[in-house]
Amino acid sequence: MRRIIGYLNPYWGAMLVGFAIKFTGTIMDLALPWILAYMIDDVAPTKSRPAIFAWGAVMVVCSIIALLGNVIANRRASAVARDATRAIRHDLFAKIERLSSKQMDELTVPSLISRLTTDTYNVNQTLGRIQRLGVRAPILLLGGMVVTLIQDWRLSMVLMSTLPLLAIGVAVISWRGIPLYARVQRAVDRMVRTVRDDVTGIRVIRALSKGDYERARFEADNLALSEEQIRADTVMAATNPLMNLLLNGGLTAMVVAGAFLVHSGLTKPGRIIAFLTYFTIILNAILSINKMFVMISQATASAQRIDEVLSLPEEPDSVARPERPADAHIAFDDVSFSYNGRENDLDHISFSLPRGQTLGVIGATGSGKSTLVLLLQRFYHAGSGAISIGGEDIESIGADRLHRMFGVAFQSDAFFAGTIRENIDLGRGLPMDEIERAARCAQASEFIDALPDGYDHVVHAKAVNLSGGQRQRLLIARALAGNPEILILDDSSSALDYRTDAAMRAAVRREYPDTTTILIAQRVSSVRGADQILVLEKGHMAGLGDHDSLSRTCPLYAQIERIQTGDDSIGGDEYAPA
């Protein structure tokens, strides 16, 4: 919570001005019952109309000052809460963008979405409420107690006898409520994850007729969230009946005591009326403080979740490492890596690739193909071994410079609402001739030119108005448009026919001869023209070489080729599928 409060530092001046205005308006609220009691007990018996009208005018002025003061202070409080929350959201979003892949895996995307939306909303509401009621409610409470004590200490003792019980009750309930609201936010995370999965996978759900199953899953998460919210709200709601019981009991006792005091001539009727008004003011102030405690309990849990992200250590931009001989553009030297820290997902991978050459990577699903390029881009850090680009260890390269070396196209990459040109450019400010060149190499210019708006054709979110092959060609064009030093095509041609795939690979070699390419594919036809082919099997190197040598020496590669081509002469019967 301390870090969140730090975001208020630029606004302390504005807050102090708002507090002063709020203080003035609140004092006017406290003055009104006193003036009313004075008019009833002292002014009215004189039957002086000028005096009555004069004091009535004073009450009107006090009411106007109280109204304007509270309205102006509330507007200023809302502005401060808005600006502080905007700064929190900005820093939280920027921090999320800088999180490592491992940290993202641990926090999960749905949880980060919830922290960026629901949690910041809770903090915003609490910052505003504290400024609006954090001054007004305590002044009304303490001021009301002081005024009543000055007017009649006997009646004040009746009122004050209930306050310690109230304070203890609110403290105990709030202490129990904060952990419950933390559980509510975790349930919100699960709900967001389910909704996100359902929205992104709606076509699959409909295609497989799994609507009832997903509704049941959503209902389970919805019910769990409701139960957690009810549990937390039930605990926090106990303060209202507790306060009403104690305060109404005190109010009854005060009326009874006041009746005896008036009958005995120890006090006046106007004071009793004023006491009833002050008692109502104090009751409302305590109710407001109670609501504020509920919001603070919820905001504290949210602030802790926000702070958990903001306080995560950032990985160093680079670490000094000795340079290696620059005889290869890309080199893996005995690299091993594990996602879970127990068993390696990649084990002792070694290869070197000269500049301008192509490395094909092939293997079964889950063999570690995509993990290989994630390590190369330093989204994850190798557990052992070293990875270098141009003889420079990637750990010693700044993140921005490292990522600018790459052009990457994944099989299921992101599209954004906008034009085709904007989706290829992706905010890089590329000249139009580079965008058109990349589109031609990716074999996308043919269908783009056929569109009425050409490169200004609007692409819907997730490119739902394009076919699978068109989407993949645009992704490849995006990867090529920045004239990358290293091009990574991660199974990004699976929706292309053989002819288009071959034409795309030939165009890349012709137009980008100095670009080193890593081509991950499931089809032998896509990698057979590569200078080197790396065959992976369960994270291990099953073979490394060109197509002809692997067909003779690598049983797994020969088996894949034979299955895909139907050529029984390749390999041998010992490689036949089980």
C-alpha positions as CSV (number, residue, x, y, z in Angstrom):
1,M,0.0,0.0,0.0
2,R,2.9,2.3,0.7
3,R,4.0,2.2,-3.0
4,I,0.5,3.1,-4.1
5,I,0.3,6.0,-1.6
6,G,3.6,7.3,-3.1
7,Y,1.6,8.0,-6.3
8,L,-0.2,10.8,-4.4
9,N,3.1,12.7,-3.8
10,P,2.6,15.1,-6.8
11,Y,-0.9,15.9,-5.6
12,W,-0.4,16.8,-1.9
13,G,-0.8,20.5,-2.6
14,A,-4.1,20.0,-4.4
15,M,-5.2,17.6,-1.7
16,L,-4.4,20.1,1.1
17,V,-6.4,22.8,-0.7
18,G,-9.3,20.3,-1.1
19,F,-9.0,19.3,2.6
20,A,-9.2,23.0,3.6
21,I,-12.3,23.5,1.5
22,K,-13.8,20.3,2.9
23,F,-12.9,21.4,6.4
24,T,-14.7,24.7,6.0
25,G,-17.8,23.1,4.6
26,T,-17.9,20.5,7.4
27,I,-17.5,23.2,10.1
28,M,-20.6,24.9,8.6
29,D,-22.5,21.6,8.9
30,L,-21.5,21.3,12.5
31,A,-22.6,24.9,13.2
32,L,-26.1,24.5,11.9
33,P,-27.6,22.5,14.8
34,W,-25.8,24.8,17.3
35,I,-27.4,27.9,15.7
36,L,-30.8,26.1,15.7
37,A,-30.5,25.3,19.4
38,Y,-29.6,28.9,20.2
39,M,-32.5,30.2,18.2
40,I,-35.0,27.8,19.9
41,D,-33.7,28.4,23.5
42,D,-32.5,32.1,23.4
43,V,-33.7,33.9,20.3
44,A,-37.3,32.6,19.9
45,P,-38.4,33.4,23.5
46,T,-37.5,37.1,22.8
47,K,-40.1,37.2,20.0
48,S,-37.8,39.5,18.0
49,R,-38.5,39.0,14.4
50,P,-35.3,40.8,13.2
51,A,-33.2,38.6,15.3
52,I,-35.0,35.5,14.1
53,F,-34.6,36.5,10.5
54,A,-30.9,37.5,11.1
55,W,-30.1,34.1,12.6
56,G,-32.1,32.4,9.9
57,A,-30.0,34.2,7.3
58,V,-26.9,33.0,9.1
59,M,-28.1,29.5,8.8
60,V,-28.8,30.0,5.1
61,V,-25.3,31.3,4.5
62,C,-23.8,28.4,6.5
63,S,-25.8,26.0,4.4
64,I,-24.6,27.5,1.1
65,I,-21.0,27.5,2.2
66,A,-21.3,23.9,3.3
67,L,-22.9,22.9,0.0
68,L,-20.3,24.7,-2.2
69,G,-17.4,23.5,0.0
70,N,-18.4,19.9,-0.2
71,V,-19.2,20.0,-4.0
72,I,-15.9,21.7,-4.9
73,A,-13.8,19.5,-2.6
74,N,-15.5,16.4,-4.0
75,R,-14.7,17.4,-7.5
76,R,-11.0,18.1,-6.6
77,A,-10.9,14.7,-4.8
78,S,-12.2,12.9,-7.9
79,A,-9.6,14.7,-10.1
80,V,-6.7,13.6,-7.8
81,A,-8.0,10.0,-7.7
82,R,-8.3,10.0,-11.5
83,D,-4.8,11.4,-12.1
84,A,-3.2,9.1,-9.5
85,T,-4.9,6.0,-10.8
86,R,-3.9,6.9,-14.4
87,A,-0.3,7.1,-13.3
88,I,-0.7,3.7,-11.5
89,R,-2.2,2.1,-14.6
90,H,0.5,3.6,-16.8
91,D,3.3,2.2,-14.6
92,L,1.6,-1.1,-14.2
93,F,1.1,-1.5,-17.9
94,A,4.7,-0.5,-18.6
95,K,5.9,-3.0,-16.0
96,I,3.8,-5.8,-17.5
97,E,5.4,-5.1,-20.9
98,R,8.8,-5.5,-19.3
99,L,8.1,-8.7,-17.4
100,S,10.1,-11.7,-18.5
101,S,8.4,-14.7,-20.0
102,K,9.0,-16.6,-16.8
103,Q,7.3,-13.9,-14.7
104,M,4.4,-13.8,-17.1
105,D,4.0,-17.6,-16.8
106,E,4.0,-17.3,-13.0
107,L,1.5,-14.4,-12.8
108,T,-0.7,-15.6,-15.8
109,V,-2.3,-13.2,-18.3
110,P,-5.8,-13.3,-16.8
111,S,-4.4,-12.2,-13.4
112,L,-2.5,-9.4,-15.0
113,I,-5.7,-8.2,-16.8
114,S,-7.6,-8.3,-13.5
115,R,-4.9,-6.3,-11.7
116,L,-4.8,-3.7,-14.5
117,T,-8.6,-3.3,-14.4
118,T,-10.5,-4.4,-11.3
119,D,-7.7,-3.8,-8.8
120,T,-6.9,-0.3,-10.1
121,Y,-10.6,0.5,-10.1
122,N,-10.8,-0.5,-6.4
123,V,-7.8,1.7,-5.7
124,N,-9.4,4.6,-7.6
125,Q,-12.6,4.4,-5.7
126,T,-10.8,4.2,-2.3
127,L,-8.5,7.2,-3.1
128,G,-11.6,9.3,-4.0
129,R,-13.6,8.1,-1.0
130,I,-10.7,8.8,1.5
131,Q,-10.4,12.4,0.3
132,R,-14.2,12.9,0.4
133,L,-14.9,11.2,3.7
134,G,-11.4,11.0,5.2
135,V,-11.7,14.6,6.3
136,R,-15.5,15.1,6.6
137,A,-16.4,12.0,8.6
138,P,-13.7,12.3,11.3
139,I,-14.5,16.1,11.7
140,L,-18.2,15.4,12.0
141,L,-17.5,12.6,14.5
142,L,-15.0,14.4,16.7
143,G,-16.5,17.9,16.2
144,G,-19.9,16.5,17.1
145,M,-18.5,14.9,20.2
146,V,-16.8,18.2,21.2
147,V,-19.8,20.3,20.6
148,T,-22.1,18.0,22.5
149,L,-19.6,17.9,25.3
150,I,-19.6,21.7,25.5
151,Q,-23.4,21.9,25.4
152,D,-24.1,19.2,28.0
153,W,-21.5,16.8,29.4
154,R,-24.1,14.5,30.9
155,L,-25.7,13.7,27.6
156,S,-22.3,13.4,25.9
157,M,-21.3,10.7,28.3
158,V,-24.2,8.6,27.1
159,L,-23.1,9.0,23.5
160,M,-19.4,8.4,24.2
161,S,-20.0,5.2,26.1
162,T,-21.0,3.5,22.8
163,L,-17.9,4.6,20.8
164,P,-15.2,2.2,22.3
165,L,-17.5,-0.8,21.5
166,L,-18.0,0.5,17.9
167,A,-14.2,1.0,17.4
168,I,-13.4,-2.5,18.6
169,G,-16.1,-4.1,16.4
170,V,-15.0,-2.2,13.2
171,A,-11.3,-3.1,13.9
172,V,-12.0,-6.8,14.3
173,I,-14.3,-7.0,11.3
174,S,-11.9,-5.1,9.0
175,W,-9.0,-7.3,10.2
176,R,-11.0,-10.4,9.0
177,G,-12.2,-8.7,5.8
178,I,-8.9,-7.9,4.1
179,P,-7.9,-11.6,3.5
180,L,-11.4,-12.4,2.3
181,Y,-11.2,-9.7,-0.4
182,A,-7.8,-11.0,-1.5
183,R,-9.6,-14.3,-2.1
184,V,-12.3,-12.5,-4.0
185,Q,-9.7,-11.0,-6.4
186,R,-8.1,-14.5,-7.0
187,A,-11.6,-15.7,-7.9
188,V,-11.9,-12.8,-10.3
189,D,-8.6,-13.9,-11.9
190,R,-10.1,-17.4,-12.5
191,M,-13.3,-15.8,-13.9
192,V,-11.3,-13.6,-16.3
193,R,-9.2,-16.6,-17.4
194,T,-12.4,-18.6,-18.2
195,V,-14.0,-15.7,-20.1
196,R,-10.8,-15.0,-22.0
197,D,-10.5,-18.7,-23.0
198,D,-14.2,-18.8,-24.1
199,V,-14.1,-15.6,-26.1
200,T,-10.8,-16.5,-27.9
201,G,-11.9,-20.0,-28.6
202,I,-15.6,-19.4,-29.5
203,R,-15.2,-20.9,-32.9
204,V,-13.7,-24.1,-31.6
205,I,-16.4,-24.4,-28.9
206,R,-19.1,-24.0,-31.5
207,A,-17.5,-26.4,-33.9
208,L,-17.2,-29.1,-31.3
209,S,-20.6,-28.4,-29.8
210,K,-19.0,-27.7,-26.4
211,G,-21.3,-24.8,-25.5
212,D,-22.9,-26.7,-22.6
213,Y,-19.6,-27.8,-21.2
214,E,-18.2,-24.2,-21.3
215,R,-21.3,-22.8,-19.7
216,A,-21.0,-25.3,-16.9
217,R,-17.3,-24.3,-16.5
218,F,-18.2,-20.6,-16.5
219,E,-21.1,-21.3,-14.0
220,A,-18.6,-23.0,-11.6
221,D,-16.2,-20.1,-11.7
222,N,-19.1,-17.6,-11.4
223,L,-20.5,-19.5,-8.5
224,A,-17.1,-19.6,-6.8
225,L,-16.7,-15.9,-7.3
226,S,-20.2,-15.2,-5.9
227,E,-19.5,-17.3,-2.8
228,E,-16.2,-15.6,-2.1
229,Q,-17.9,-12.2,-2.6
230,I,-20.8,-13.1,-0.4
231,R,-18.5,-14.4,2.3
232,A,-16.4,-11.2,2.3
233,D,-19.5,-8.9,2.1
234,T,-21.2,-10.9,4.9
235,V,-18.3,-10.3,7.2
236,M,-17.9,-6.6,6.4
237,A,-21.7,-6.1,6.4
238,A,-21.8,-7.1,10.1
239,T,-20.6,-3.6,11.0
240,N,-23.9,-1.9,9.9
241,P,-26.2,-3.8,12.2
242,L,-23.6,-3.6,15.0
243,M,-23.4,0.2,14.7
244,N,-27.1,0.6,14.4
245,L,-27.7,-1.5,17.5
246,L,-25.2,0.4,19.6
247,L,-26.0,3.9,18.3
248,N,-29.7,3.5,18.3
249,G,-29.4,2.1,21.8
250,G,-27.4,5.2,22.8
251,L,-29.9,7.5,21.1
252,T,-32.7,5.9,23.1
253,A,-30.7,6.3,26.3
254,M,-29.9,9.9,25.5
255,V,-33.6,10.8,24.8
256,V,-34.6,9.2,28.1
257,A,-31.8,10.9,30.0
258,G,-32.7,14.2,28.2
259,A,-36.3,14.0,29.3
260,F,-35.3,13.6,32.9
261,L,-32.8,16.5,32.6
262,V,-35.4,18.8,31.0
263,H,-37.9,17.9,33.6
264,S,-35.4,18.6,36.3
265,G,-34.5,22.0,34.7
266,L,-30.9,21.0,34.1
267,T,-31.1,21.5,30.3
268,K,-33.3,23.1,27.6
269,P,-35.5,21.6,24.8
270,G,-33.3,23.3,22.1
271,R,-30.3,21.4,23.3
272,I,-32.2,18.1,23.2
273,I,-33.1,18.9,19.5
274,A,-29.5,19.8,18.8
275,F,-28.3,16.6,20.5
276,L,-30.6,14.5,18.4
277,T,-29.3,16.2,15.3
278,Y,-25.7,15.8,16.4
279,F,-26.4,12.2,17.3
280,T,-27.6,11.7,13.7
281,I,-24.6,13.4,12.3
282,I,-22.3,11.3,14.4
283,L,-24.2,8.2,13.4
284,N,-23.9,9.0,9.7
285,A,-20.2,9.9,10.2
286,I,-19.5,6.5,11.8
287,L,-21.5,4.7,9.0
288,S,-19.3,6.6,6.4
289,I,-16.2,5.6,8.3
290,N,-17.4,2.0,8.2
291,K,-18.0,2.2,4.5
292,M,-14.6,3.6,4.1
293,F,-13.1,0.8,6.1
294,V,-14.8,-1.7,3.8
295,M,-13.4,0.0,0.7
296,I,-10.0,0.3,2.3
297,S,-10.0,-3.4,3.1
298,Q,-10.8,-4.2,-0.5
299,A,-8.4,-1.6,-1.8
300,T,-5.6,-2.9,0.4
301,A,-5.9,-6.4,-1.1
302,S,-5.9,-4.8,-4.6
303,A,-3.0,-2.6,-3.8
304,Q,-1.0,-5.6,-2.6
305,R,-1.7,-7.3,-5.9
306,I,-0.6,-4.3,-7.9
307,D,2.5,-3.8,-5.7
308,E,3.3,-7.5,-6.3
309,V,3.7,-6.7,-10.0
310,L,5.4,-3.3,-9.6
311,S,8.0,-4.7,-7.1
312,L,9.1,-7.6,-9.3
313,P,12.8,-7.4,-10.0
314,E,13.6,-6.5,-13.6
315,E,16.1,-8.5,-15.5
316,P,19.3,-6.7,-16.4
317,D,19.2,-5.4,-19.9
318,S,22.5,-7.1,-20.6
319,V,25.3,-8.9,-18.7
320,A,29.0,-8.7,-19.7
321,R,30.1,-11.9,-21.4
322,P,33.3,-12.6,-23.3
323,E,33.1,-12.4,-27.1
324,R,33.3,-15.6,-29.1
325,P,34.9,-16.2,-32.5
326,A,32.6,-14.6,-35.1
327,D,32.9,-17.5,-37.6
328,A,29.2,-18.1,-37.4
329,H,26.3,-15.7,-37.3
330,I,24.2,-17.8,-34.9
331,A,25.8,-20.3,-32.6
332,F,24.3,-22.6,-29.9
333,D,27.1,-24.1,-27.7
334,D,25.9,-27.1,-25.6
335,V,22.6,-25.3,-24.7
336,S,20.2,-26.9,-22.2
337,F,17.0,-25.5,-20.9
338,S,14.1,-26.5,-18.6
339,Y,10.7,-24.7,-18.1
340,N,10.0,-26.4,-14.7
341,G,13.6,-26.6,-13.5
342,R,13.4,-30.4,-13.2
343,E,13.8,-32.0,-16.6
344,N,15.3,-30.4,-19.6
345,D,13.0,-29.4,-22.5
346,L,16.2,-28.9,-24.6
347,D,19.3,-30.9,-23.9
348,H,22.8,-30.2,-25.1
349,I,21.9,-28.4,-28.4
350,S,24.9,-27.3,-30.5
351,F,25.0,-25.9,-34.0
352,S,26.4,-22.9,-35.9
353,L,24.9,-21.1,-38.8
354,P,26.8,-18.7,-41.1
355,R,25.3,-15.4,-42.1
356,G,22.7,-15.6,-44.9
357,Q,22.1,-19.3,-44.5
358,T,18.9,-21.1,-43.6
359,L,18.5,-23.5,-40.7
360,G,15.4,-25.8,-41.0
361,V,14.1,-27.2,-37.7
362,I,11.8,-30.2,-37.8
363,G,10.5,-32.6,-35.3
364,A,7.4,-33.9,-33.6
365,T,5.0,-31.7,-31.6
366,G,6.6,-30.9,-28.2
367,S,10.1,-31.7,-29.4
368,G,11.4,-28.2,-28.5
369,K,11.3,-26.4,-31.9
370,S,9.6,-23.2,-30.6
371,T,11.6,-23.2,-27.4
372,L,14.8,-23.0,-29.5
373,V,13.8,-19.7,-31.0
374,L,12.5,-18.4,-27.7
375,L,15.9,-18.9,-26.2
376,L,17.5,-17.2,-29.2
377,Q,15.4,-14.1,-28.7
378,R,16.2,-14.3,-24.9
379,F,12.6,-14.6,-23.9
380,Y,13.9,-17.3,-21.6
381,H,17.5,-17.7,-20.4
382,A,19.4,-20.9,-21.2
383,G,20.0,-23.1,-18.2
384,S,23.5,-23.9,-19.4
385,G,25.6,-23.4,-22.4
386,A,25.9,-20.2,-24.5
387,I,24.0,-18.6,-27.4
388,S,25.8,-16.0,-29.6
389,I,25.0,-13.8,-32.5
390,G,27.9,-12.5,-34.6
391,G,30.3,-13.8,-31.9
392,E,28.5,-11.7,-29.2
393,D,26.8,-13.6,-26.4
394,I,23.1,-12.7,-26.5
395,E,23.2,-12.1,-22.7
396,S,25.6,-9.1,-23.3
397,I,23.3,-7.6,-26.0
398,G,20.8,-4.9,-24.9
399,A,17.2,-6.1,-25.1
400,D,16.1,-3.4,-27.6
401,R,19.1,-4.0,-29.9
402,L,18.7,-7.7,-29.7
403,H,15.0,-7.7,-30.6
404,R,15.5,-5.3,-33.4
405,M,17.7,-8.0,-35.1
406,F,14.7,-10.2,-35.5
407,G,11.8,-10.5,-37.8
408,V,9.4,-13.1,-36.4
409,A,6.3,-14.8,-37.7
410,F,4.5,-17.3,-35.6
411,Q,1.8,-19.7,-36.7
412,S,-0.9,-18.0,-34.5
413,D,0.3,-14.4,-34.2
414,A,-1.6,-11.3,-33.3
415,F,-3.5,-9.1,-35.6
416,F,-4.8,-5.7,-34.7
417,A,-7.9,-3.7,-35.8
418,G,-6.6,-1.5,-38.6
419,T,-5.5,-1.6,-42.2
420,I,-3.3,-4.1,-43.9
421,R,-0.5,-1.5,-44.1
422,E,-0.8,-0.8,-40.4
423,N,-0.6,-4.4,-39.5
424,I,2.5,-4.9,-41.6
425,D,4.1,-1.7,-40.4
426,L,3.2,-2.2,-36.8
427,G,4.0,1.3,-35.7
428,R,7.6,1.2,-37.1
429,G,7.1,4.0,-39.6
430,L,8.4,1.9,-42.5
431,P,8.4,3.4,-46.0
432,M,5.7,2.1,-48.3
433,D,8.2,0.6,-50.8
434,E,9.6,-1.7,-48.0
435,I,6.0,-2.8,-47.0
436,E,5.2,-3.6,-50.7
437,R,8.5,-5.4,-51.1
438,A,7.9,-7.5,-48.0
439,A,4.3,-8.3,-49.2
440,R,5.6,-9.4,-52.6
441,C,8.2,-11.8,-51.1
442,A,5.5,-13.2,-48.7
443,Q,3.2,-13.8,-51.8
444,A,0.6,-11.5,-50.2
445,S,0.7,-8.7,-52.9
446,E,-1.6,-10.7,-55.2
447,F,-4.6,-10.9,-52.9
448,I,-3.9,-7.4,-51.4
449,D,-3.9,-5.8,-54.9
450,A,-7.2,-7.6,-55.6
451,L,-8.9,-5.9,-52.7
452,P,-10.9,-2.7,-53.4
453,D,-8.8,-0.7,-50.9
454,G,-5.5,-2.5,-51.4
455,Y,-3.2,-1.8,-48.5
456,D,-5.8,0.4,-46.9
457,H,-8.2,-2.6,-46.5
458,V,-9.4,-2.8,-43.0
459,V,-8.5,-5.9,-41.0
460,H,-10.9,-6.8,-38.2
461,A,-9.6,-7.8,-34.8
462,K,-7.8,-11.2,-35.1
463,A,-8.2,-10.8,-38.9
464,V,-11.4,-12.8,-39.0
465,N,-12.2,-11.3,-42.4
466,L,-9.1,-13.0,-43.9
467,S,-8.4,-16.7,-44.7
468,G,-5.8,-18.7,-42.9
469,G,-3.4,-18.5,-45.8
470,Q,-3.9,-14.8,-46.2
471,R,-3.2,-14.2,-42.5
472,Q,0.0,-16.2,-42.6
473,R,1.3,-14.3,-45.6
474,L,0.6,-11.0,-43.9
475,L,2.5,-12.3,-40.8
476,I,5.5,-13.2,-43.0
477,A,5.3,-9.8,-44.7
478,R,5.3,-8.1,-41.3
479,A,8.4,-10.1,-40.3
480,L,10.2,-9.2,-43.5
481,A,9.2,-5.5,-43.7
482,G,11.8,-4.4,-41.2
483,N,14.7,-5.9,-43.2
484,P,15.7,-8.1,-40.3
485,E,19.1,-9.5,-39.6
486,I,17.6,-12.8,-38.5
487,L,14.2,-14.1,-39.8
488,I,12.3,-16.6,-37.8
489,L,9.4,-18.4,-39.4
490,D,7.8,-20.6,-36.7
491,D,5.5,-23.0,-38.5
492,S,4.1,-19.9,-40.3
493,S,3.5,-21.5,-43.6
494,S,1.3,-24.5,-42.5
495,A,-1.7,-22.9,-44.2
496,L,0.1,-22.3,-47.5
497,D,0.0,-24.7,-50.4
498,Y,3.3,-26.3,-51.6
499,R,3.6,-24.0,-54.6
500,T,3.1,-20.7,-52.6
501,D,5.4,-22.0,-49.8
502,A,8.2,-22.7,-52.3
503,A,7.7,-19.4,-54.1
504,M,7.9,-17.5,-50.7
505,R,11.1,-19.2,-49.7
506,A,12.7,-18.6,-53.1
507,A,11.7,-14.9,-52.9
508,V,13.2,-14.5,-49.4
509,R,16.5,-15.9,-50.6
510,R,16.5,-13.6,-53.6
511,E,15.4,-10.4,-52.0
512,Y,17.0,-10.8,-48.5
513,P,20.3,-12.6,-49.3
514,D,22.0,-11.4,-46.1
515,T,19.2,-12.4,-43.8
516,T,19.9,-15.5,-41.7
517,T,16.7,-17.6,-41.6
518,I,15.5,-20.1,-39.0
519,L,12.6,-22.1,-40.5
520,I,10.5,-24.2,-38.2
521,A,8.2,-26.5,-40.1
522,Q,6.3,-29.8,-39.9
523,R,6.8,-30.6,-43.6
524,V,10.0,-32.0,-45.0
525,S,9.3,-30.1,-48.3
526,S,9.5,-26.8,-46.4
527,V,13.0,-27.5,-45.0
528,R,14.6,-29.7,-47.6
529,G,16.2,-26.7,-49.4
530,A,17.7,-25.3,-46.1
531,D,21.5,-25.2,-45.8
532,Q,21.3,-27.1,-42.5
533,I,18.4,-29.1,-41.0
534,L,18.2,-29.7,-37.2
535,V,16.1,-32.7,-36.2
536,L,14.7,-32.6,-32.7
537,E,13.3,-35.5,-30.7
538,K,12.0,-34.8,-27.2
539,G,14.5,-32.0,-26.8
540,H,17.5,-33.9,-28.0
541,M,19.4,-33.5,-31.3
542,A,18.4,-36.5,-33.5
543,G,20.3,-35.1,-36.4
544,L,22.0,-32.1,-38.0
545,G,23.0,-31.8,-41.7
546,D,21.5,-31.2,-45.1
547,H,18.5,-33.0,-46.6
548,D,20.5,-35.7,-48.5
549,S,22.8,-36.6,-45.6
550,L,19.9,-36.7,-43.1
551,S,17.9,-39.0,-45.4
552,R,20.7,-41.5,-45.3
553,T,21.9,-41.1,-41.7
554,C,19.0,-39.9,-39.5
555,P,16.3,-42.6,-39.0
556,L,13.8,-40.1,-37.6
557,Y,14.2,-37.7,-40.5
558,A,13.9,-40.5,-43.0
559,Q,10.8,-41.8,-41.3
560,I,9.2,-38.3,-41.4
561,E,10.1,-38.0,-45.1
562,R,8.8,-41.4,-46.0
563,I,5.5,-40.9,-44.2
564,Q,4.9,-37.5,-45.9
565,T,6.0,-38.5,-49.4
566,G,4.7,-42.1,-49.3
567,D,8.1,-43.3,-50.7
568,D,8.8,-46.7,-49.2
569,S,12.4,-46.7,-50.6
570,I,13.5,-44.0,-48.2
571,G,15.1,-45.2,-45.0
572,G,13.9,-48.8,-44.4
573,D,11.3,-51.0,-42.8
574,E,12.9,-50.5,-39.5
575,Y,11.6,-46.9,-39.5
576,A,8.0,-47.7,-40.3
577,P,5.5,-46.2,-37.9
578,A,4.1,-48.4,-35.2
